Amino acid sequence: MKVMNKIKSVLFFCTANICRSVAAEYIAKWLKETTYKEELKDVTFDSAGLYRYNEYSYEETGNYLKRKGIDLTDFKTKKITSELVEKHDLILGFEKNRHVRKLLRRFKTVKDLDKKTFLLLDFAGDSYNNREIEDPLNYPPEKYKETMEKIENGVVKTIENIIKINQT
């Protein structure tokens, strides 16, 4: 991965902004409030979906976050726009074909979009063989939890990378 300029804003995105991107955004915000207050004081986190189907997150996502003590009551889904893509320094999706490639095609006029858009687990440098995180919607509870844990691990490693980049 090429060394980037300082990262001040991160956008997580997925298909509909009801499961994966919501979890990533709120886990990142929680880590900023609890573990990395000083290191992330100037970094913001947001999420959006390529499409907008519902107004609120999927119930299982809310339940997973609630068990960690993360409050999701203020969340409302949103659809990704060119303004969102332009404003963020780092954009992270979960699937190469369904997210990253679609985003790059849809917003091809946004300057340097390809230099700031990655799969979450690629940017995190995670050791998973499969770096894609499939949509857990309608997964059985144990598989859903496993997917959320994979997202959480990716967010933690991503934040560690952001801190390193911002310290240079």
N, C-alpha and C positions, 0 to 999 in steps of 0.2 A: 504494500500500500504506500502510495506517495505521501510524503509529509504535507499536511495541509496548513493553511493559515489558521490562526486561532479560531476556535469554534465557540460561537456565542449563542447559537440557536440550532436546535435539533428537531426534525420532523420525522415521526414514525408514521408509516402509512401501510395500509393493507387494503383488502377488497372493499369492506363496508364500514370500517371504523367502529366495529362492535365487539371485537374479541382481541386480536393480537396487538394492534396499534394502541388501543386503549390501555391494555395491560402494560405495554412498554412505556407509554407516556407516564402513567401514574406510578409505576415502579421507579422510574427515573426521578420524578418529582419527590417521591418519598425518600429516596437515597440522598437527594439534594438537601432535604429538610433534616435528615437524621445523621447520616454518615459523612457526607461531603459538603457540609455547609460552607466552609471557607473556599474550597477548591472549585465549587460550582456556583458561587454567589452571582456571577455574571452570565450564567448559562441558562437559557430557557428551553423548555420541552413542550412539544405540541404533538397532536396526531390528527390524521384525516384518512378518509377512504377514497378510493378511486370512484366509488359509487356511494350513494346514500340510500339505504333501505329503511332503516329504523331511526328513531330519535335518540334512543338510549342504548347502552351497552348490553351485551348478552348477559343474562342472569348469572351464568356460571363464572364469567369473568369477574363480575361484581362480588360473587361469593369468595372466589380465590383471593382477591385483593382485601376483602373485609377480614378474612382469617389472618392476614398479615398486619391488620390495623390500618389499612389504607382506605380512606373515605373517597367514594366515587360519586357521591350524591350530586355534585355540581357538574357532572359530565353530560354533554350533549354531542351527538355525532356531527361530523361535518364532512363535506365533500372537498377533495383537494382542488385547488385553483392555481392558476399561474402566479397569482400574488403570493400564495403560501410557498410555492416552489422557489420563487425568486428570493424571498426574504430569509430563508433558512440556509445556514452554512453547511449542514449535514442532513441528508435525507436517507432514511433507512426503511427498506421494505423487507418482506419475509419470503417471497418466492420470486425467482429470476424471471420466468416467463409471464406469470400472472400479475406481477407488480412492477419490478424494475424496468423491464423492456417496454411495458405498456406506458409507464410514466415517461420514459425517455422519448417514445414516439408521440405521445399526446402533447408534450410540452417541448418539442424539439427546438423551438425558437428561443428558449431560455438559455442564456449564455452559461457555458461551463457546467451545465446540469450533469453531464456524464462524469465530471470530476468530483462531484459531491454526493452522488447517489450510489448506495451499496446495499447488499443484503446485510441485515443486522449481524448475522454470524460471520460473514466475511470481514466486516469492519471490526468486529470483536476479536477476530483471530481465534475463534473457538475451534476446539479440536473435534467437533462432531464430523463424522464422515459425510453426512447429508447436511449441508448448510442451509437448506430450505426448511421453513417451519410452515407446515400445512395448516389450513384452516381447521380449528378444532370443533367448530360448530357441529353439534349432534354427536360428538364423541362420547363414549362411556366415561363416567367420572374419573376413573384412574388414568385413562389416556388423556383426558382434558387437563388434569393436574400435571401430568408429565410434560405436556406442551407448554403450559404456563411456566413451569420450572425451567424449561429450555429458554423461553423468552427472558425470564428473570436473570438467568446466568449470562445470556447474551448482553443484556442491559448493563449488568455489573461490569463486564469486561469492556464494553463500549465506553462506559464512564471512565474507567481506568485509562483507556486510550485517549479520551478527550483531555483528561487531566495532564497526561504526558505531553500531548500536542500543545496544550495551552501554556505549559511551563517552559517551552523552548523559546 
